Amino acid sequence: MNKKLEVAKYIVSDFITSVVAWLLFYVFRKTVIEYPLKADWSLILQDDNFWLGTTLVPLGWIVLNASLGLYGNVFKKSRLKETGVVFLSCIIGALVLFFSLVLDDTNYSYTSYYKSISFLFSAQFLLNGFFRFLITSRTAKKIHNREIGFPTLIVGSNERAESLFLELESAKKSAGYQILGFVNLIEGDTEFLLSKHTKHLGSVKSIADIIRDNNIQEIIIAIESKEQEAIQFLMMQLQDFNVSVKIIPDMYNILTGQVKMNSIMHAALIEVSFGTLPVWQKTIKKSIDLIASGLVLLIGAPFYLLIAVLVKLSSKGPVFFMQERIGLRGEPFNIIKFRSMYTDAEKDGPALSKDKDSRITPIGRFIRKTRIDETPQFFNVLKGDMSLVGPRPERQFFIDQIVKTDPQYKYLHRVKPGITSWGQVKYGYAENVDEMIERLKFDLIYMENMSILIDFKIMIHTILVVFQGRGK
């Protein structure tokens, strides 16, 4: 499996079909709309706009397709779903080209506008969609014929795991699961039904090493009812790995609507998501992060200069405060703030701030209540360490204490930390580990309901906190 080669196929196909679609559209305009039944190729080839469009328009389509996720997950595409996304891409692209290029043409009547945009959309969709369908179908055929497979680990060892294994292996068309072996959950067990069919790779306690050593891409959880207690430990172990996790549904999952049918022919499995967004929403979220952060830093520069002077005059020490925090996938980074405490605030060790904290400087009280101390973190957003909205990052010192009580905290490392969060808006700054754990539930709920709309709501409430000075 060569993922880069597969992506390249789609990009080359999109570029060529977009060039052809643009050429056909340009000829259509010149021969049908502007010069009926007369194709003057010498004029067309001498037109700078033709060559500029032939170069830039296909690149624009590629950027648009990338933002909609059409170059991701190339070996696991649904042809029907992809056709729908291509349809959407062509609608968006055709509208953009129509309003930016075609609408300026003064020679057009209103019927010509309809004809032009219809032709542009049809040419792009038919060409782009057809060749994408061919590439995807060829890949799907290889997967069904077991020429392509994804290294898969089964978590479970007895009846349900054996039943799943037999179903996957006997399927006429493969779903792409290349089962390398299984791990058991209950320590002390030595006999497993599944060992008759595939290799026993160890227990769940060593699953991290097994994933790394075997380059596991897919994990299917097929455990018995008596093994349910081990599920939380298992999920904690999987937090730091970019693997697809699926689980066999039970009747409760089916009745509560958790089972979403993605394939007619393959085994019914629930894909476990950890706060993931659709690709198009990720693109919008990233764009908002960059644009908003740049504007806030640029427009507010004079005001930040004033705050920097006040911080410097209020007490000895640097203007900015930098501290190591833990971010996406457990990676450390340095968070930047305006200094709001005296420089020796943690001479006795790490400590969280409290209401009426004597370590906070006079100007520090103001900038903390209005959250102005957080504004330098927009640099962290531009660097890619943080997002505007996401769980607040913590220090490893406190994370170690939180995890002892509530291991679910590690779920938060599946997404980028944020300048603000639902937990921050609902709960504010935590003054101790117990309050951190209490705030955790809000961040976990946010992760399971992530969307651009939710982010906007959180940002609006954060702005209200800033202007009302309700921070602490």
C-alpha positions as CSV (number, residue, x, y, z in Angstrom):
1,M,0.0,0.0,0.0
2,N,1.5,3.3,-1.1
3,K,-0.7,6.0,0.3
4,K,1.2,8.9,-1.3
5,L,0.9,7.2,-4.7
6,E,-2.8,6.8,-4.2
7,V,-3.3,10.4,-3.2
8,A,-1.2,11.5,-6.3
9,K,-3.6,9.6,-8.5
10,Y,-6.5,11.6,-7.3
11,I,-4.6,14.9,-7.5
12,V,-3.4,14.2,-11.1
13,S,-6.9,13.1,-12.1
14,D,-8.5,16.2,-10.6
15,F,-6.0,18.5,-12.2
16,I,-6.3,17.0,-15.7
17,T,-10.2,16.8,-15.6
18,S,-10.3,20.4,-14.3
19,V,-8.1,21.6,-17.2
20,V,-10.4,19.8,-19.7
21,A,-13.5,21.1,-18.0
22,W,-12.2,24.6,-18.1
23,L,-11.2,24.2,-21.8
24,L,-14.6,23.0,-22.7
25,F,-16.3,25.8,-20.7
26,Y,-14.1,28.4,-22.3
27,V,-14.9,27.1,-25.8
28,F,-18.6,26.9,-24.9
29,R,-18.5,30.6,-23.9
30,K,-16.7,31.6,-27.1
31,T,-18.7,29.5,-29.6
32,V,-22.2,29.4,-28.1
33,I,-22.5,32.5,-25.8
34,E,-20.2,35.2,-27.3
35,Y,-19.7,34.1,-30.9
36,P,-22.5,31.7,-31.8
37,L,-21.5,28.8,-34.0
38,K,-18.1,30.4,-34.7
39,A,-14.9,29.0,-33.0
40,D,-12.0,31.4,-33.5
41,W,-9.2,29.4,-32.0
42,S,-6.6,32.1,-32.8
43,L,-8.4,34.5,-30.5
44,I,-8.9,31.9,-27.8
45,L,-5.2,30.9,-27.7
46,Q,-4.1,34.5,-27.7
47,D,-6.3,35.3,-24.7
48,D,-4.3,35.6,-21.5
49,N,-7.3,34.9,-19.4
50,F,-7.6,31.5,-21.1
51,W,-4.0,30.5,-20.1
52,L,-4.3,32.0,-16.6
53,G,-7.5,30.1,-16.0
54,T,-6.1,26.9,-17.4
55,T,-3.3,27.1,-14.7
56,L,-5.1,28.6,-11.7
57,V,-8.6,27.2,-11.9
58,P,-7.5,23.5,-11.7
59,L,-5.3,24.4,-8.7
60,G,-8.3,26.1,-7.1
61,W,-10.3,22.9,-7.5
62,I,-7.5,20.9,-5.9
63,V,-7.5,23.2,-2.9
64,L,-11.2,23.1,-2.6
65,N,-11.3,19.2,-2.8
66,A,-8.5,19.0,-0.2
67,S,-10.5,21.3,2.2
68,L,-13.5,18.9,1.8
69,G,-11.4,15.9,2.6
70,L,-11.3,14.3,-0.8
71,Y,-7.6,13.4,-0.5
72,G,-7.9,11.8,2.9
73,N,-8.6,8.2,3.9
74,V,-7.9,7.1,0.3
75,F,-8.1,3.4,0.9
76,K,-11.4,3.5,2.7
77,K,-13.6,5.6,0.5
78,S,-17.3,5.0,0.0
79,R,-18.0,5.6,-3.6
80,L,-21.5,6.8,-3.0
81,K,-20.4,9.2,-0.2
82,E,-17.5,10.5,-2.3
83,T,-19.8,11.2,-5.2
84,G,-21.9,13.3,-2.9
85,V,-18.8,15.3,-1.7
86,V,-17.7,15.8,-5.3
87,F,-21.1,17.0,-6.2
88,L,-20.9,19.6,-3.3
89,S,-17.4,20.6,-4.4
90,C,-18.5,21.2,-7.9
91,I,-21.5,23.3,-6.7
92,I,-19.2,25.5,-4.5
93,G,-16.5,25.8,-7.2
94,A,-18.9,26.6,-10.0
95,L,-20.5,29.3,-7.9
96,V,-17.2,30.8,-7.0
97,L,-16.0,30.9,-10.6
98,F,-19.4,32.2,-11.8
99,F,-19.4,35.2,-9.3
100,S,-15.7,36.0,-9.7
101,L,-15.4,35.6,-13.5
102,V,-18.5,35.0,-15.4
103,L,-20.8,37.6,-13.7
104,D,-18.5,40.5,-14.9
105,D,-19.1,39.7,-18.5
106,T,-21.4,42.5,-19.8
107,N,-22.2,40.6,-23.0
108,Y,-24.3,38.1,-21.1
109,S,-28.1,37.9,-20.9
110,Y,-29.8,36.3,-17.9
111,T,-30.4,33.1,-19.9
112,S,-26.7,33.0,-20.8
113,Y,-25.8,33.1,-17.1
114,Y,-27.9,30.0,-16.5
115,K,-26.4,28.2,-19.5
116,S,-22.8,29.1,-18.4
117,I,-23.0,28.0,-14.8
118,S,-24.9,24.8,-15.8
119,F,-22.3,23.9,-18.4
120,L,-19.4,24.6,-16.0
121,F,-20.9,22.5,-13.2
122,S,-21.9,19.7,-15.5
123,A,-18.5,19.5,-17.2
124,Q,-16.6,19.6,-13.9
125,F,-18.8,17.1,-12.1
126,L,-19.1,14.5,-14.9
127,L,-15.3,14.5,-15.7
128,N,-14.1,14.8,-12.1
129,G,-16.6,12.4,-10.7
130,F,-16.2,9.8,-13.4
131,F,-12.5,9.4,-13.1
132,R,-12.5,9.6,-9.3
133,F,-15.1,6.8,-9.4
134,L,-12.8,4.7,-11.6
135,I,-9.8,5.1,-9.2
136,T,-11.9,4.4,-6.1
137,S,-13.6,1.4,-7.7
138,R,-10.2,-0.1,-8.6
139,T,-8.9,0.4,-5.0
140,A,-12.2,-1.1,-3.6
141,K,-11.8,-4.1,-5.8
142,K,-8.3,-4.8,-4.6
143,I,-9.5,-4.5,-1.0
144,H,-12.4,-6.9,-1.7
145,N,-10.1,-9.4,-3.3
146,R,-7.7,-9.1,-0.3
147,E,-4.9,-7.6,-2.3
148,I,-4.9,-4.6,0.0
149,G,-5.4,-5.0,3.8
150,F,-5.0,-3.0,7.0
151,P,-3.1,-4.6,9.9
152,T,-5.8,-5.4,12.4
153,L,-5.8,-6.4,16.0
154,I,-8.8,-8.1,17.8
155,V,-9.3,-7.2,21.4
156,G,-11.0,-10.3,22.9
157,S,-10.4,-14.0,22.8
158,N,-13.5,-16.0,23.3
159,E,-17.1,-16.5,21.8
160,R,-17.7,-13.0,20.4
161,A,-14.2,-12.6,19.1
162,E,-14.2,-16.1,17.5
163,S,-17.6,-15.3,15.9
164,L,-16.3,-12.0,14.5
165,F,-13.2,-13.6,13.2
166,L,-15.0,-16.3,11.3
167,E,-17.5,-13.7,9.9
168,L,-14.7,-11.5,8.6
169,E,-12.6,-14.3,7.2
170,S,-15.5,-16.1,5.5
171,A,-16.9,-13.0,3.9
172,K,-17.0,-13.2,0.1
173,K,-15.8,-9.6,-0.2
174,S,-13.1,-8.5,2.3
175,A,-13.7,-5.3,4.3
176,G,-9.9,-4.9,4.4
177,Y,-9.2,-6.2,7.9
178,Q,-5.8,-8.1,7.8
179,I,-6.0,-9.8,11.2
180,L,-2.6,-10.3,12.7
181,G,-3.7,-11.7,16.0
182,F,-5.6,-10.9,19.2
183,V,-5.0,-9.8,22.8
184,N,-6.9,-11.0,25.9
185,L,-8.3,-8.8,28.6
186,I,-8.5,-10.9,31.7
187,E,-5.1,-11.6,33.3
188,G,-4.4,-15.2,34.2
189,D,-6.4,-16.7,31.4
190,T,-4.3,-19.2,29.3
191,E,-6.9,-20.8,27.1
192,F,-8.6,-18.9,24.3
193,L,-11.1,-20.0,21.6
194,L,-9.6,-17.5,19.2
195,S,-6.1,-19.1,19.4
196,K,-7.4,-21.9,17.1
197,H,-7.7,-19.4,14.3
198,T,-5.1,-16.6,14.8
199,K,-2.0,-15.7,16.8
200,H,-2.2,-14.7,20.5
201,L,0.0,-11.6,20.7
202,G,-0.3,-11.0,24.5
203,S,-2.5,-9.3,27.0
204,V,-4.1,-5.9,26.9
205,K,-1.5,-4.5,29.2
206,S,1.1,-4.8,26.5
207,I,-1.2,-3.4,23.7
208,A,0.9,-0.2,23.2
209,D,4.0,-2.3,22.3
210,I,1.9,-4.6,20.1
211,I,0.5,-1.7,18.2
212,R,3.9,-0.2,17.6
213,D,5.7,-3.5,16.8
214,N,3.0,-4.6,14.2
215,N,2.1,-1.2,12.8
216,I,-1.6,-1.8,13.7
217,Q,-4.1,0.5,11.9
218,E,-7.4,-1.1,12.9
219,I,-8.5,-2.4,16.3
220,I,-11.8,-4.3,16.8
221,I,-13.1,-4.7,20.3
222,A,-15.0,-8.0,20.7
223,I,-15.2,-8.7,24.4
224,E,-17.5,-10.7,26.6
225,S,-19.9,-9.1,29.1
226,K,-17.7,-10.2,32.0
227,E,-14.8,-8.3,30.5
228,Q,-16.6,-4.9,30.3
229,E,-14.7,-3.5,33.4
230,A,-11.5,-3.6,31.4
231,I,-12.8,-1.4,28.7
232,Q,-11.8,1.9,30.3
233,F,-8.2,0.8,30.8
234,L,-8.1,-0.3,27.2
235,M,-9.4,3.1,25.9
236,M,-6.8,4.9,27.9
237,Q,-4.1,2.8,26.4
238,L,-5.3,3.8,22.9
239,Q,-5.3,7.5,23.4
240,D,-1.8,8.1,22.0
241,F,-2.2,6.1,18.8
242,N,-3.7,7.2,15.5
243,V,-5.7,3.9,15.0
244,S,-9.2,3.3,14.0
245,V,-11.2,1.7,16.8
246,K,-14.4,-0.3,16.2
247,I,-16.6,-2.3,18.6
248,I,-19.2,-5.0,18.2
249,P,-22.6,-3.5,19.0
250,D,-25.0,-5.0,21.4
251,M,-28.8,-4.5,21.5
252,Y,-28.5,-1.4,23.7
253,N,-26.2,0.2,21.1
254,I,-28.7,-0.6,18.4
255,L,-31.8,0.6,20.2
256,T,-30.1,3.9,21.2
257,G,-29.2,4.7,17.6
258,Q,-25.4,4.3,18.0
259,V,-25.1,1.8,15.1
260,K,-24.7,3.7,11.8
261,M,-24.7,1.5,8.7
262,N,-21.8,2.3,6.4
263,S,-21.7,-0.9,4.4
264,I,-24.4,-3.3,3.3
265,M,-22.2,-6.4,3.0
266,H,-19.7,-6.1,5.9
267,A,-19.9,-6.8,9.6
268,A,-21.9,-4.2,11.6
269,L,-19.4,-2.4,13.8
270,I,-19.5,0.9,15.7
271,E,-16.6,3.2,15.0
272,V,-15.4,4.8,18.3
273,S,-14.6,8.5,17.7
274,F,-12.6,10.7,20.1
275,G,-13.9,14.2,19.4
276,T,-13.3,14.2,15.7
277,L,-14.8,16.7,13.2
278,P,-15.6,16.2,9.6
279,V,-12.7,17.3,7.4
280,W,-14.6,20.4,6.0
281,Q,-15.3,21.5,9.6
282,K,-11.6,21.0,10.5
283,T,-10.7,23.2,7.6
284,I,-13.1,25.9,8.7
285,K,-12.0,25.7,12.3
286,K,-8.3,26.0,11.3
287,S,-9.0,28.9,9.0
288,I,-11.0,30.7,11.8
289,D,-8.1,30.0,14.2
290,L,-5.5,31.6,11.9
291,I,-7.6,34.5,10.6
292,A,-9.1,35.5,14.0
293,S,-5.7,35.2,15.8
294,G,-4.0,37.3,13.3
295,L,-6.6,40.0,13.4
296,V,-6.8,40.0,17.2
297,L,-3.0,40.4,17.5
298,L,-2.8,43.0,14.7
299,I,-5.8,45.2,15.7
300,G,-5.0,45.0,19.5
301,A,-1.3,45.7,19.2
302,P,-1.4,49.2,20.6
303,F,-3.5,48.1,23.5
304,Y,-1.2,45.1,24.2
305,L,1.7,47.5,24.3
306,L,-0.1,49.5,27.0
307,I,-0.7,46.3,29.0
308,A,2.9,45.3,28.6
309,V,4.0,48.7,30.1
310,L,1.6,48.3,33.0
311,V,2.8,44.8,33.7
312,K,6.4,45.9,33.7
313,L,5.6,48.9,36.0
314,S,3.5,46.9,38.5
315,S,6.3,44.5,39.6
316,K,9.8,43.3,38.8
317,G,10.1,40.6,36.2
318,P,9.4,39.9,32.5
319,V,6.3,41.1,30.7
320,F,5.4,37.6,29.4
321,F,5.1,34.4,31.4
322,M,5.9,31.1,29.7
323,Q,5.2,27.7,31.1
324,E,5.3,24.2,29.7
325,R,1.8,22.7,29.1
326,I,0.7,19.4,27.6
327,G,-1.1,19.6,24.2
328,L,-2.3,17.4,21.4
329,R,-1.3,13.7,21.8
330,G,0.5,14.5,25.0
331,E,3.1,16.7,23.3
332,P,4.5,19.5,25.5
333,F,4.7,23.1,24.4
334,N,5.3,26.5,26.0
335,I,2.1,28.6,26.7
336,I,2.5,32.4,26.6
337,K,0.6,34.8,28.9
338,F,1.0,38.3,30.2
339,R,2.6,37.9,33.6
340,S,-0.1,38.3,36.3
341,M,1.8,37.1,39.3
342,Y,5.0,38.0,41.1
343,T,8.1,36.2,39.8
344,D,8.5,34.1,43.0
345,A,4.9,32.9,42.9
346,E,5.9,29.2,42.8
347,K,9.0,29.2,45.0
348,D,7.4,26.5,47.1
349,G,6.4,24.4,44.1
350,P,3.5,24.3,41.6
351,A,0.3,25.7,42.9
352,L,-3.0,26.8,41.3
353,S,-4.3,30.3,41.7
354,K,-7.1,31.1,44.1
355,D,-9.6,33.9,44.6
356,K,-7.9,36.8,46.4
357,D,-4.5,35.1,45.8
358,S,-1.7,37.2,47.3
359,R,0.7,36.1,44.6
360,I,-1.3,38.1,41.9
361,T,0.0,41.6,41.1
362,P,-2.4,44.6,41.2
363,I,-2.5,44.8,37.4
364,G,-2.7,41.0,37.3
365,R,-6.1,41.0,39.0
366,F,-7.5,43.2,36.3
367,I,-6.1,41.3,33.3
368,R,-7.1,37.9,34.9
369,K,-10.7,39.0,35.5
370,T,-11.0,40.3,31.9
371,R,-8.9,37.3,30.5
372,I,-6.5,39.8,28.9
373,D,-3.6,37.8,30.3
374,E,-4.6,35.0,27.9
375,T,-4.3,37.2,24.7
376,P,-0.6,36.3,24.0
377,Q,-1.8,32.7,23.5
378,F,-3.0,33.8,20.0
379,F,0.7,33.4,19.1
380,N,0.3,29.7,20.3
381,V,-2.7,29.4,18.0
382,L,-0.7,30.8,15.0
383,K,2.1,28.4,15.8
384,G,-0.3,25.5,15.8
385,D,0.1,24.5,19.4
386,M,-3.5,25.6,20.3
387,S,-6.9,26.4,18.9
388,L,-9.3,29.2,19.8
389,V,-11.7,26.6,21.4
390,G,-10.6,23.4,23.1
391,P,-9.9,21.9,26.5
392,R,-7.6,24.1,28.6
393,P,-4.0,22.7,28.6
394,E,-2.5,21.7,32.0
395,R,0.9,21.1,33.4
396,Q,2.2,17.5,33.7
397,F,2.4,17.9,37.5
398,F,-1.3,18.4,37.8
399,I,-2.2,15.9,35.0
400,D,-0.5,13.1,37.0
401,Q,-2.7,13.9,40.0
402,I,-5.9,14.1,38.0
403,V,-5.3,10.8,36.2
404,K,-4.9,9.0,39.5
405,T,-8.5,9.9,40.3
406,D,-10.0,10.1,36.8
407,P,-8.0,8.5,34.0
408,Q,-10.5,9.9,31.4
409,Y,-8.5,13.1,31.5
410,K,-6.3,11.5,28.8
411,Y,-9.2,11.8,26.4
412,L,-8.6,15.5,26.2
413,H,-5.2,15.0,24.5
414,R,-7.1,13.8,21.4
415,V,-7.8,17.4,20.4
416,K,-5.8,20.6,20.4
417,P,-6.1,22.6,23.7
418,G,-7.8,26.0,23.4
419,I,-7.6,29.5,24.7
420,T,-11.2,29.0,25.9
421,S,-13.4,26.0,26.5
422,W,-16.8,25.0,27.6
423,G,-15.3,24.0,31.0
424,Q,-13.6,27.4,31.3
425,V,-16.9,29.2,30.5
426,K,-19.0,27.1,32.8
427,Y,-16.6,26.6,35.6
428,G,-13.8,29.2,35.3
429,Y,-10.3,28.7,36.6
430,A,-9.9,25.7,38.9
431,E,-8.3,26.3,42.3
432,N,-7.5,22.7,43.1
433,V,-7.3,19.2,41.5
434,D,-10.9,18.4,42.6
435,E,-12.2,21.4,40.8
436,M,-10.1,20.4,37.7
437,I,-11.8,17.0,37.8
438,E,-15.2,18.7,38.2
439,R,-14.5,20.9,35.2
440,L,-13.3,17.8,33.2
441,K,-16.9,16.6,32.5
442,F,-17.7,19.8,30.6
443,D,-14.7,19.3,28.3
444,L,-15.5,15.7,27.7
445,I,-19.0,16.6,26.7
446,Y,-17.6,19.3,24.4
447,M,-15.4,16.7,22.7
448,E,-18.3,14.4,22.0
449,N,-20.3,17.3,20.6
450,M,-17.6,19.2,18.7
451,S,-18.9,21.4,15.9
452,I,-18.3,24.9,14.4
453,L,-21.6,26.0,15.9
454,I,-20.6,24.9,19.4
455,D,-17.3,26.7,19.0
456,F,-19.1,29.9,18.1
457,K,-21.4,29.7,21.1
458,I,-18.4,29.2,23.4
459,M,-16.5,32.1,21.9
460,I,-19.6,34.4,22.3
461,H,-19.9,33.4,26.0
462,T,-16.2,34.0,26.4
463,I,-16.5,37.5,25.0
464,L,-19.3,38.2,27.5
465,V,-17.1,37.0,30.3
466,V,-14.3,39.4,29.1
467,F,-16.5,42.5,28.8
468,Q,-18.4,41.7,32.1
469,G,-15.1,41.0,33.9
470,R,-16.5,37.7,35.4
471,G,-13.2,35.9,35.3
472,K,-11.2,35.1,38.4
